Amino acid sequence: MIRIGVVNIDVSHPKAFSMYLEKSDRARYVAVYNNAFRTDEEVDGFINMFGLEKRCRSIEELADMVDVGFVQSCNWDNHLKQATPFIERGKPVFIDKPIVGSLADCLALEEFAAKGAVILGSSSVRYAEEVADFASKSEEEVGKIVHIYASVGVDEFNYAIHAVESMGGLITGAVSTQFVGRGTVDGKAAETFFVRFANGATATCTICLGNWQPFDLSIMTTTAAYQIRVDATKIYAALLDRICDYMETGVNKMAPVSALTESIKIMLAGRISRNTGGAEVKLADIPIDDPGFDGDEFERGYAKNAIGAQLYLAR
């Protein structure tokens, strides 16, 4: 049995993941460290709901008693610090999406990985059955990717990262991002970004702001066109099964850190492009001191909306 220790239960994932893991004897959440906005009552509810052994007083204590860490704080600006105790102990750590929100944190993760740290992540949509199935097909079957169109809804980063990571499950080597434009109808806005890749392929990503949209991909290749609608009911299973496979076999079929951080850099370059009039921004030219996406601001809004929801007090 794989023993999981979770850092913060801010989001719905710890509950949803635990419910899936109950269906097998492969892994369980066994301990929690929580210092964010979820109340003591909710933490106790989570512990009782899934039979956890302990609420730890520090991340270090948590890391000592588990096989793998799950960092599931909604504030991505804290992810690096929260993952470090697991890395220092030579233990794998899964960092939930968005893995980080700045170039500086991307580079720090890449440095950890270069030194041998096992960092797993991030969006479950990257590992969706539909994405993995297409990625497994040979060029003889489907041709070479020329362009990908991805769309998603909710917000500009926390949820939009799903669309960018789904593209990352099919193609990597992004060179630049350019903001294309914004449309607004009845108070609902959509923003579109254009991405260039080193091999000549391109991608377009449209993010609908303010309401949920399904995970859709359209893939144009040198021989045909393909459409994918990801089944959102199966994505957690696809992610967790890969993590369990790695923990049990040592064979890592998760995305490398460089691919995970590339998705963040695509979005950072797009943000800069949007804020500076729509010029094409190379990923290599993102300033090291760029503030990136504000995790503290996102956490404040998320916590405000979560108050009273009592997510961890009932199944």
C-alpha positions in Angstrom: 0.0 0.0 0.0 1.4 3.4 -1.1 1.2 5.9 1.8 0.3 9.4 0.7 0.8 12.5 2.8 -1.1 15.6 1.7 -0.1 19.2 2.2 -3.3 21.3 2.5 -6.8 20.2 1.5 -7.7 23.5 -0.1 -9.2 22.1 -3.3 -11.6 19.3 -4.0 -8.9 17.0 -5.3 -7.9 15.3 -1.9 -11.5 14.2 -1.4 -12.1 13.1 -5.0 -8.7 11.4 -5.2 -9.4 9.5 -1.9 -12.7 8.3 -3.1 -11.1 6.9 -6.2 -8.3 5.3 -4.3 -10.8 3.5 -2.0 -11.7 1.4 -5.0 -8.4 -0.5 -4.8 -5.6 -1.4 -2.4 -2.9 0.5 -4.2 -2.7 3.8 -2.3 -4.2 5.8 0.5 -3.9 9.2 2.1 -2.6 8.5 5.6 -1.6 11.9 7.0 -2.3 15.5 6.4 -0.6 18.8 7.2 -2.9 21.8 6.9 -2.1 25.5 7.5 -4.4 27.2 5.0 -8.0 28.3 5.1 -9.7 25.0 5.7 -11.0 24.9 9.2 -10.0 22.4 11.9 -13.5 21.0 11.6 -12.9 20.3 7.9 -9.5 18.8 8.5 -11.0 16.5 11.2 -13.8 15.7 8.8 -11.3 14.7 6.1 -9.3 12.6 8.6 -12.5 10.8 9.8 -14.0 10.5 6.3 -11.0 8.5 4.9 -9.5 7.0 8.1 -6.2 9.0 8.1 -3.7 8.2 10.8 -2.6 11.6 11.8 -2.6 15.4 11.4 1.0 16.4 11.4 2.4 19.6 12.9 4.9 20.2 10.1 5.6 19.2 6.6 8.8 17.6 7.7 6.9 15.3 10.1 4.5 14.5 7.3 7.4 13.7 4.8 9.0 11.3 7.3 6.0 9.1 7.6 4.8 8.7 4.0 6.0 7.2 0.7 5.0 10.2 -1.5 3.9 13.7 -0.9 0.9 15.4 -2.5 1.1 19.2 -2.5 -2.5 20.3 -3.0 -2.6 23.9 -1.9 -4.5 26.2 -4.1 -1.8 28.9 -3.8 0.9 27.9 -6.4 3.3 30.4 -4.9 3.7 28.1 -1.9 4.2 24.9 -3.9 8.0 25.0 -4.1 8.5 25.5 -0.4 5.9 22.8 0.5 7.5 20.3 -1.9 11.0 20.8 -0.6 10.9 18.6 2.6 9.9 15.6 0.4 12.7 16.4 -2.1 15.2 16.7 0.7 14.3 13.3 2.0 14.6 11.7 -1.5 10.9 11.1 -1.7 8.7 11.6 -4.7 6.3 14.5 -4.6 3.2 15.2 -6.7 2.4 18.9 -7.1 -1.1 19.7 -8.1 -1.9 22.1 -10.9 -0.8 24.8 -11.6 2.6 23.4 -10.5 4.0 26.9 -10.0 3.3 30.4 -11.3 6.5 32.2 -12.0 9.7 31.7 -14.1 11.9 31.7 -10.9 9.9 28.8 -9.5 10.0 27.0 -12.8 13.8 27.2 -12.8 14.0 26.0 -9.2 11.9 22.9 -10.0 14.1 22.2 -13.1 17.2 22.5 -10.9 15.8 20.1 -8.3 14.9 17.6 -11.2 18.4 17.9 -12.6 19.8 16.8 -9.2 17.6 13.7 -9.2 14.4 14.8 -7.5 11.2 13.0 -8.5 8.6 15.7 -9.1 5.3 14.5 -10.5 2.5 16.6 -11.9 0.4 18.3 -12.7 -2.9 18.6 -14.6 -4.9 15.4 -14.8 -6.1 16.4 -18.3 -2.5 15.9 -19.6 -2.9 12.1 -18.8 -6.5 11.8 -20.0 -7.2 8.5 -21.9 -8.1 10.4 -25.1 -4.9 12.4 -25.0 -2.7 9.4 -24.2 -4.3 7.3 -26.9 -3.6 9.9 -29.6 -0.1 10.4 -28.4 0.6 6.7 -28.6 -0.3 6.5 -32.3 2.5 6.5 -34.8 3.1 9.2 -37.5 2.2 6.5 -40.0 -1.2 6.2 -38.5 -2.1 9.9 -37.9 0.5 12.0 -39.6 2.6 14.7 -38.0 1.0 17.4 -35.9 0.8 20.8 -37.7 -1.6 22.6 -35.4 -3.6 22.1 -32.2 -6.5 24.0 -31.0 -7.4 23.7 -27.3 -10.2 25.3 -25.3 -11.3 25.4 -21.7 -13.2 27.6 -19.3 -13.2 29.1 -15.8 -10.2 31.4 -15.3 -6.9 32.7 -16.8 -4.5 30.3 -15.1 -5.7 27.9 -12.4 -8.1 26.2 -14.8 -6.7 27.3 -18.1 -3.5 25.3 -17.4 -5.5 22.2 -18.2 -5.8 23.2 -21.8 -2.1 24.0 -22.1 -1.1 20.8 -20.4 -3.4 18.8 -22.6 -1.5 20.2 -25.6 1.8 19.4 -23.8 0.7 15.8 -23.7 0.9 15.8 -27.5 3.7 18.2 -28.4 6.6 20.0 -26.6 9.3 22.5 -27.7 7.3 25.7 -27.4 9.2 28.8 -28.6 6.9 31.7 -28.1 3.3 32.8 -27.2 1.3 35.7 -28.6 -2.0 37.2 -27.4 -4.5 37.2 -30.2 -7.5 38.9 -28.7 -10.4 39.0 -26.4 -14.1 38.8 -27.1 -17.0 39.6 -24.7 -20.7 38.7 -25.0 -23.2 39.2 -22.2 -20.5 39.7 -19.7 -18.6 36.5 -20.6 -15.2 36.9 -22.1 -12.8 34.6 -24.0 -9.1 35.2 -24.6 -7.1 33.5 -27.4 -3.3 32.8 -27.5 -1.1 31.6 -30.3 1.9 29.3 -29.6 4.8 28.5 -31.9 6.9 25.3 -31.6 10.5 24.7 -32.6 9.6 22.1 -35.2 7.3 24.5 -37.1 4.0 23.4 -35.6 1.7 25.9 -33.9 -1.2 25.9 -31.4 -4.1 28.1 -30.4 -5.6 28.1 -27.0 -8.9 29.8 -26.1 -9.8 30.4 -22.5 -13.4 31.2 -21.6 -13.4 33.4 -18.4 -16.1 33.1 -15.8 -17.8 29.8 -16.7 -16.8 26.2 -17.1 -16.2 24.8 -20.6 -15.3 21.2 -21.5 -11.8 20.1 -22.4 -11.7 20.1 -26.2 -8.8 19.6 -28.6 -8.8 19.8 -32.4 -5.6 18.3 -33.9 -4.6 19.0 -37.5 -1.9 16.8 -38.9 -0.2 16.4 -42.2 -2.8 13.8 -43.3 -6.0 14.4 -41.4 -7.9 16.3 -38.7 -9.0 14.9 -35.3 -11.3 16.1 -32.6 -11.1 15.1 -28.9 -13.5 15.8 -26.1 -11.9 14.7 -22.9 -14.2 12.7 -20.5 -13.8 14.7 -17.3 -15.1 11.8 -15.2 -12.1 9.7 -16.0 -9.2 12.1 -15.7 -8.4 11.6 -12.0 -8.2 7.9 -12.5 -5.8 8.3 -15.4 -3.5 10.6 -13.3 -3.6 8.5 -10.1 -3.0 5.2 -11.9 0.1 6.6 -13.4 1.4 7.8 -10.1 0.7 4.4 -8.5 2.3 2.6 -11.4 5.5 4.6 -10.8 5.5 4.0 -7.1 5.0 0.3 -7.6 7.4 -0.3 -10.5 9.9 2.6 -10.5 9.1 3.2 -14.2 8.1 6.8 -14.5 5.6 7.5 -17.3 4.7 10.9 -16.0 5.7 14.0 -17.8 9.2 15.3 -17.1 9.6 18.5 -15.2 10.8 20.3 -18.3 7.5 19.6 -20.0 5.5 20.7 -16.9 7.4 24.0 -16.6 7.1 24.5 -20.4 3.4 24.8 -20.0 3.8 27.4 -17.3 6.2 29.3 -19.5 3.7 29.3 -22.4 1.2 30.9 -20.1 3.7 33.4 -18.6 4.7 34.5 -22.1 1.1 34.8 -23.1 0.4 37.0 -20.0 3.2 39.3 -20.9 2.1 39.5 -24.5 -1.5 40.4 -23.5 -0.3 43.0 -21.0 2.1 44.7 -23.5 -0.1 45.0 -26.5 0.0 41.6 -28.1 3.6 41.3 -29.3 5.0 37.8 -29.7 7.0 36.8 -26.6 9.7 34.2 -26.7 9.8 31.8 -23.7 13.5 32.4 -23.5 12.9 36.1 -23.1 10.7 35.9 -20.0 12.4 38.2 -17.4 13.7 36.3 -14.4 12.0 38.9 -12.2 8.6 38.6 -13.9 6.0 38.4 -11.1 4.0 35.8 -12.9 0.5 34.8 -11.8 -0.4 35.9 -8.3 -1.0 32.9 -6.1 -1.8 34.9 -3.0 -4.5 36.8 -4.8 -6.0 33.6 -6.2 -6.0 32.0 -2.7 -7.9 34.9 -1.2 -10.6 34.6 -3.8 -10.7 30.8 -3.6 -11.0 30.8 0.2 -13.8 33.4 0.1 -15.8 31.3 -2.3 -15.1 28.1 -0.2 -16.4 29.5 3.1 -19.5 27.7 4.1 -19.1 25.0 1.4 -18.2 22.4 4.1 -16.5 20.2 1.4 -14.9 17.9 3.9 -17.7 17.5 6.3 -19.8 15.1 4.2 -19.4 12.7 1.3 
